[in-house]
Amino acid sequence: MRILALALLLSLGGSPAHAAYSGLTLIPTADSLAPGEVCLDYQIDGPYPVASGPDVALLNTQFGLGNRAEVGMDFHFTQDAPTGALFNGKLLLRPVEAGLGLALGAFNAGEHLSPTSYAAATLDQDRLRLHAGAFRTADETQGLAGFDYALNDRLQLWAEHIAGDENASAVSLAYQFHPHWGISFAWQHPNHSPADDTYSLHLGCVWGGG
């Protein structure tokens, strides 16, 4: 199994509230779970260097629908969270296997939150994959970009950036220690310099499908 499975298995969110599409730590990609696949990902975020307990705790769930869609519901266990559950969905317009993958989606849909929509493109260059796209909220559009690189059959390096003062860049290492289990750790640096660096740790599993 190519280590690309980590980007699907750890379909993660590094922002304080984030329904977990398939992607890297912060950004979505033009990937999707296979039909009938289920992903569970436990996420904790906190200050970096790690000197105290986490500030954010989430259980992210994702389900593959058909060949070109996925939906998810994520549960926010953080104290004083604005909503207890977040919803997301993604539709593939063109699979990555066709050359340039394209996807549209929405996330962060909750009781007290308006969803954010996005477009994402992924170009697969074997061990190196390139990603670009944009988020769209009611107020603004923010660009995003990143890459993932397979260092070997189990270890992957991710780097990514989202434009805007309230967003961040991230560098992650992801390790797949079993075909169905993986872990990733990200260092996140905010674009607005007075803000503190943070980490995001994910432990995920995926099963089912064909």
BELKARA-V650798 format. One record per backbone hydrogen bond with DSSP energy under -1.0 kcal/mol. CO is the residue of the C=O (numbers start at 0). NH is the residue of the N-H. Records with the same first field share a line. If there is no record, write none. Layout:
CO=NH / NH
This chain:
1=4
2=5
3=6
4=8
5=9
6=22
9=11
18=20
21=28
26=23
33=36
36=63
37=206
38=61
39=204
40=59
41=202
42=57
43=200
44=54 / 55
45=198
55=44
56=76
57=42
58=74
59=40
61=38
62=70
63=35
67=91
68=64
69=89
70=62
71=87
73=85
74=58
77=80
83=75
85=73
86=108
87=71
88=105
89=69
90=103
93=101
94=97
95=98
100=121
101=92 / 93
102=119
103=90
104=117
105=88
106=115
108=86
109=112
112=109
115=106
116=135
117=104
118=133
119=102
120=131
121=100
122=129
124=127
126=149
127=124
128=147
129=122
130=145
131=120
132=143
133=118
134=141
135=116
139=136
141=134
142=162
143=132
144=160
145=130
146=158
147=128
148=156
153=175
154=150 / 151
155=173
156=148
157=171
158=146
159=169
160=144
163=166
166=190
167=161
168=188
169=159
170=186
171=157
172=184
173=155
174=182
177=180
179=205
180=177
181=203
182=174
183=201
184=172
185=199
186=170
187=197
188=168
191=194
196=47
197=187
198=45
199=185
200=43
201=183
202=41
203=181
204=39
206=37
